[in-house]
Amino acid sequence: MATMNVNEVAIDDLQWIIEYNQDRCTLCGKCIAACPFNSIEAGVEKRRKVISEELKPKPKVIFQTVPVIKQVVNIKNYCKGCGICEKVCPNNAIRPVKNPEERMAIKHRASFGEPLKRGGRTNLHTEGRTLDKIKIGRISQMTDPSLDAQRHTFNMLAPFGRVMPPEEIPFTIKDGQLELSEEIPPNRWIYPIIIGDMSIGALSWRMWEALAIATAYLNEVVGLPVRMCTGEGGIPVRLLKSKYLKYMILQIASGHFGWNRIINAMPDMTEDPAGVLIKIGQGAKPGDGGLLQAQKVVKHIQEIRGVPKADLLSPPNHQGLYSIEESVQKMFLSLSSAFQFRVPVAIKVAASVTSVSVYNNLLRDPYNIVGGFFLDGIAGGTGAAHEISLNHTGHPIVSKIRDCYLAAVHQGKQGQIPLWAGGGLGMSGNLAGDTFKMICLGANGIFTGKLMLQIAGCVGNDFGKCNACNTGLCPVGITTQNPILVKRLDIDKVAENIVNYFLSTDMELKKLMAPIGNSSLPVGRSDALITVDEHVANRLKIQHVC
Amino acid sequence: MSKTAKRINIQGIVDGQRKSTQKLLQEVYDYLKQDYTEFDIHASGQHDIGGPLWSEKNLPLKFNVTNPGQRVGCMGMKGTQIVVEGSAPADAGWLNAGAEIIIKGDCGDTAAHCAASGKIYVGGRVGTRSGALMKHDPKFPAPEFWTLKNTGSFSFEFIGGGIAVVCGWECENSDSVLGLRSCVGMVGGTIYVRGNIKNISDEVFILELDENDKEFLSDGLKDFLEKIDKPQLYKKLSEFGKWKKILAKTFEEREAKSFVPMKDFRQNFWVKNGIFGDLIEEDYYVAEFVEKGDLRLKYPEWRNAFYSPPCEYNCPIYIPTQKRIALLREGKIAEALSLVLDYSPFPASVCGQVCPNLCVDECSRKHVDIPVKTAALGLLSKDIKVKPPEKEIKKKIAIIGAGVAGLTAAWHLRKAGYQVYVFEQDKVIGGKLKQVIPHDRLDGKILELELKRIENIGVNFKTGVKIDKKLFKTLEEDYVAIITTVGAHLPVVIPFEGHERLIKGLDFLKAVNAGQKPKIGNKVVVIGAGNAAIDVITGAYKLGAKEVTAIDIQKPSAFDKEIKHAQKLGAKILWPCFTEKISEKGVHLKDGRIISADTVIISVGDRSDVSFLGSEYLDDKGIVKVNEYFQAEANHKIFCAGDVLNLGLFANAIGDGRKVAINVDKMLSGKKLDKFEKTPMIPQDRIKKEYYSPIHPQNVMAMDTEGETERCLSCGVCRDCEFCMEICPEFAISRVSHDDGTFEYVSDSQKCIGCGICAGVCPCGIWTMISTS
């Protein structure tokens, strides 16, 4: 018999409450069939009334048993609010409604004695987004010639790799021509938006392949030199051996997953990869290592990563690194030598109060081997993390990229180690605006991951909706390895949508470059930015307006 | 040009002083008012010569201009002809609204910019962005813009109408006679081009000329070449094979994506069979949220009798009460009432009277109102007759002890056809059921009926026979199996000081049942408070005791029902009480209290006498060592059951007696013996109690026993209600009848969407959803 005690989870504890309209429901069963979390189920309810219909009291029992759809109330199968039930219901009879009274943050911890984990981004929005407080305020009006986004050609390229200052480039003159007298560090000029590092494992194979196909398509068909960072979860050998490897930035993180296959595929590679990105940390969960929960470690993941089925926890730090200098020596040198110094190597760290010191240090790199500094801000997304890390650790990206850029300017070394920014860029849906502003503040380019998933059909948001990437039960087949759920994802459609998003973003970026009169990326052109927020203006050293 | 036209010569520089544009134009206006219509203007870069001007008398105007400034002919109107000898700077013909503008040399940038009517003829080349934003107002003739040579880059941007002709004369080696990035934003108009075109907007199509185009060009070219004084070029230029026509894509054509479809890209360009092709079988099928067959997230299984109902699970005899009621529900009354006899020969005596009915402890119905009345159900079987076995088996089996365990074993083995001999040391059979249970708890007549039923099927009884070692040896030789069910008839006495004053509970009860009326005082203390002690209390009151107290060192083990019965009689039950000694005063407790008593009866358990077995059969405590099949470890043809192993309820003794009978049969048939592992009890939440309307307990008690068919929830066993069939939204479920009278429900995976409504509504908890992964 259903009884309820104080310490049991009750419906009003849950984050989402299923709003069910029995009058509209025909019990077609679609909602239950589609829900991957088993958060709703069929059941029966009693209706019992004791009434009197006569002129004197005479009890009459009216009794009915009614089949209904019910919410499952327990600590494991609770509704994540993904809303698939609402999508499939032909009668508008069911939907999840956010429960402002929820107590899951307490119940979960009190029940399991372990931290709450989830996917997604930070769900705390204590301040507005800084980037939304900034506008592009310097519009060429009878001053410098403005450009026409449609008509003009733009140079939309950003460097990945060490950029040598002109005076240090070892030129000699031979037969009246400039010639390099020795090798210079490798550099690739690429599109200023990199598809961020999301691993095979975190993503379903269809999602990951769709990203790879979209990247290839953008390069080969559209002509946008977009690069994709593989994430660290291994890379399919068939991709390593294909010509499309040249669009891939290989990642190495603390788990070093999949590198055995990369190394062994080297003799069969027909192309160099676009670059290597050493991941030290992630903006969404700085100080916390990678986390792939066991339910996602299926056979092909086990194979690619070389591990058994288990919760895969990458350490929060590289086990062999103790200092910035050591990182430069060991990681940069080794990974540069892996591809015989032909491939640029960059590093990604979570934005931190210490980022500027690190960047300053890297700028002094005497070996010219640091090919990029990727800073990942607090609003980045993740497939699985402890909620404490997601909501309470990290550093916003905007002022940090600005500080790093100005530090480089102070040394007269801006642009030498390209700055790439990420972490919540595009989270409002418009990537072009965020990209442009970050570039004006000093970034050479940006990287984005979560947005790609949202383009692909992710139903979650940053207000607690779904955020179930860690469960391995992604209802739309993006962050799951469950073959039935993966099949829900249309690989071609996803790739097409991503390509379309890049096409729009490309045009929108030009729409922002044209009025400020830049036909190449306006790196550091903070004069183009204004804000009505005085604190933001002061902190970022941009114009305060009102 | 009329011969009467008034003609005037205007100089841009007079006396070495250049006139401003405004001054020069105002001179033109003045002459115009004086009906001058022909102007020879030797300009010095003055702007905007030629328009918008008109004659009040509607006469044609002609301007012969040399050295004009920017925007010559701009805003020119119909009826105006402007001829520039030599070249003109930027914006010639800007916003032309109908004038004929002939520029015999080259033009600067943005020639014919925004021209909307009229004709512009250029005898040389034109600069960047020429022809941009030309348009055609349908109320006016389309603008024409003829250029002998080529255009600068970005020409014809945003052109929306009109005709432009670029002859490419002397540009045969040029990469592009339209420069680079021309026609961006072109939405209308026609551009005829002779020569190479490169890096043109993707918003246009380049086509071959058709007959109309050739006709237009051959007429137009003659006119154009006349105007720019180069008629000799006609022959060369009229080789129309070298011409192309540029048209803007239509709105619909623009909508069409020009990129290769993603699927084609994946199939034809991407890594063959995908980058995971060696790891995963991928058919690229895109599933809907709701699918059938293998793509369901979960699927139903009809798990009939997968779990035990609570009644069956909790009954030590495993009597399937749920099944008895199901048979009653089907109207198979005889079958229903006989079924219990396959488990116990004492349904009326034990189930119906003395058993605490553990079966209903967890009866699901108690969550609706009160449990199913199983005791009453048991009593219904008291008169059921059972025939002796049809087939006799010659094998002889000895059973020592005619208590419930022995009688149950005898019952089952005899029913199976064995020759069963039961040895009993008492004069009558029935064991403790007969000897110690107070008559107010057990109707002797009913017991006799059931004992008789056992005799009637041909069990042989040898009463008054005490088995000793010698006799046992003989039995061992004569019988293929021996079952020891001697019970426990040696009451335990704890050696307190004064223990000789104690009366043994078992002896007391036997004496009471035998009608001997043993003598007791007014105050009786019973040491022990188990179920047997309660019988002692009952007996003491019956014999006239005024005050009975039972004490125990722990929480009394008697059932609540029994304790309440004793308390109702007036008994006090105290615990924990630790006895120090017994004296004439009564029972002295270790805490100093004295419970005064005239008579003290001890009822803390009984031991069995198995001295006829050798010590090799026994453990340290004198209990027979048996394996999990109830076989004596020392000799596998010797089995034990009942109190001889463990003091328990009658139901336990019956249950063990049955198990032993089954294992003896198995052993004698050469089959593997059974451990009698139970299927787990059905979880309560699988049973949908919501289907049952609660009935007031008083009304339940007043109902016929047959009415229990309506109350039993049929836990874990399909009641064949067809609810699942009716409610399944996909009609995936059907009922299949088998030849043996059984049935099953099946779900068709090709119809089922895996919603689990069948499982959600199944009253008995049969349908179960299984996760696919």
HADDOCK unambig.tbl for C-alpha pairs under 7 A between the chains (distance, minus, plus):
assign (segid A and resid 1 and name CA) (segid B and resid 367 and name CA) 6.23 0.50 0.50
assign (segid A and resid 1 and name CA) (segid B and resid 684 and name CA) 6.70 0.50 0.50
assign (segid A and resid 1 and name CA) (segid B and resid 685 and name CA) 6.55 0.50 0.50
assign (segid A and resid 27 and name CA) (segid B and resid 729 and name CA) 6.84 0.50 0.50
assign (segid A and resid 28 and name CA) (segid B and resid 729 and name CA) 5.12 0.50 0.50
assign (segid A and resid 29 and name CA) (segid B and resid 729 and name CA) 6.79 0.50 0.50
assign (segid A and resid 29 and name CA) (segid B and resid 755 and name CA) 4.89 0.50 0.50
assign (segid A and resid 29 and name CA) (segid B and resid 757 and name CA) 6.61 0.50 0.50
assign (segid A and resid 30 and name CA) (segid B and resid 290 and name CA) 6.12 0.50 0.50
assign (segid A and resid 30 and name CA) (segid B and resid 755 and name CA) 6.41 0.50 0.50
assign (segid A and resid 32 and name CA) (segid B and resid 755 and name CA) 5.03 0.50 0.50
assign (segid A and resid 33 and name CA) (segid B and resid 290 and name CA) 6.01 0.50 0.50
assign (segid A and resid 33 and name CA) (segid B and resid 753 and name CA) 6.21 0.50 0.50
assign (segid A and resid 33 and name CA) (segid B and resid 754 and name CA) 5.29 0.50 0.50
assign (segid A and resid 33 and name CA) (segid B and resid 755 and name CA) 4.03 0.50 0.50
assign (segid A and resid 34 and name CA) (segid B and resid 289 and name CA) 5.16 0.50 0.50
assign (segid A and resid 34 and name CA) (segid B and resid 290 and name CA) 5.39 0.50 0.50
assign (segid A and resid 41 and name CA) (segid B and resid 760 and name CA) 6.58 0.50 0.50
assign (segid A and resid 42 and name CA) (segid B and resid 756 and name CA) 6.58 0.50 0.50
assign (segid A and resid 42 and name CA) (segid B and resid 757 and name CA) 4.98 0.50 0.50
assign (segid A and resid 42 and name CA) (segid B and resid 760 and name CA) 4.26 0.50 0.50
assign (segid A and resid 42 and name CA) (segid B and resid 761 and name CA) 6.62 0.50 0.50
assign (segid A and resid 43 and name CA) (segid B and resid 760 and name CA) 4.33 0.50 0.50
assign (segid A and resid 43 and name CA) (segid B and resid 761 and name CA) 5.29 0.50 0.50
assign (segid A and resid 44 and name CA) (segid B and resid 690 and name CA) 6.38 0.50 0.50
assign (segid A and resid 44 and name CA) (segid B and resid 761 and name CA) 5.81 0.50 0.50
assign (segid A and resid 45 and name CA) (segid B and resid 690 and name CA) 5.80 0.50 0.50
assign (segid A and resid 46 and name CA) (segid B and resid 690 and name CA) 5.05 0.50 0.50
assign (segid A and resid 46 and name CA) (segid B and resid 691 and name CA) 6.95 0.50 0.50
assign (segid A and resid 63 and name CA) (segid B and resid 693 and name CA) 6.50 0.50 0.50
assign (segid A and resid 65 and name CA) (segid B and resid 690 and name CA) 6.16 0.50 0.50
assign (segid A and resid 65 and name CA) (segid B and resid 691 and name CA) 5.36 0.50 0.50
assign (segid A and resid 67 and name CA) (segid B and resid 761 and name CA) 6.35 0.50 0.50
assign (segid A and resid 151 and name CA) (segid B and resid 184 and name CA) 6.22 0.50 0.50
assign (segid A and resid 221 and name CA) (segid B and resid 259 and name CA) 6.94 0.50 0.50
assign (segid A and resid 236 and name CA) (segid B and resid 275 and name CA) 5.98 0.50 0.50
assign (segid A and resid 236 and name CA) (segid B and resid 276 and name CA) 6.26 0.50 0.50
assign (segid A and resid 238 and name CA) (segid B and resid 275 and name CA) 5.15 0.50 0.50
assign (segid A and resid 239 and name CA) (segid B and resid 275 and name CA) 5.48 0.50 0.50
assign (segid A and resid 242 and name CA) (segid B and resid 271 and name CA) 6.92 0.50 0.50
assign (segid A and resid 300 and name CA) (segid B and resid 279 and name CA) 6.05 0.50 0.50
assign (segid A and resid 484 and name CA) (segid B and resid 295 and name CA) 5.61 0.50 0.50
assign (segid A and resid 484 and name CA) (segid B and resid 297 and name CA) 6.76 0.50 0.50
assign (segid A and resid 487 and name CA) (segid B and resid 285 and name CA) 6.58 0.50 0.50
assign (segid A and resid 487 and name CA) (segid B and resid 286 and name CA) 5.42 0.50 0.50
assign (segid A and resid 487 and name CA) (segid B and resid 287 and name CA) 5.28 0.50 0.50
assign (segid A and resid 488 and name CA) (segid B and resid 286 and name CA) 5.35 0.50 0.50
assign (segid A and resid 488 and name CA) (segid B and resid 287 and name CA) 4.47 0.50 0.50
assign (segid A and resid 488 and name CA) (segid B and resid 288 and name CA) 5.95 0.50 0.50
assign (segid A and resid 488 and name CA) (segid B and resid 289 and name CA) 6.78 0.50 0.50
assign (segid A and resid 489 and name CA) (segid B and resid 286 and name CA) 6.19 0.50 0.50
assign (segid A and resid 490 and name CA) (segid B and resid 286 and name CA) 5.44 0.50 0.50
assign (segid A and resid 492 and name CA) (segid B and resid 262 and name CA) 5.63 0.50 0.50
assign (segid A and resid 492 and name CA) (segid B and resid 263 and name CA) 5.69 0.50 0.50
assign (segid A and resid 496 and name CA) (segid B and resid 262 and name CA) 6.08 0.50 0.50
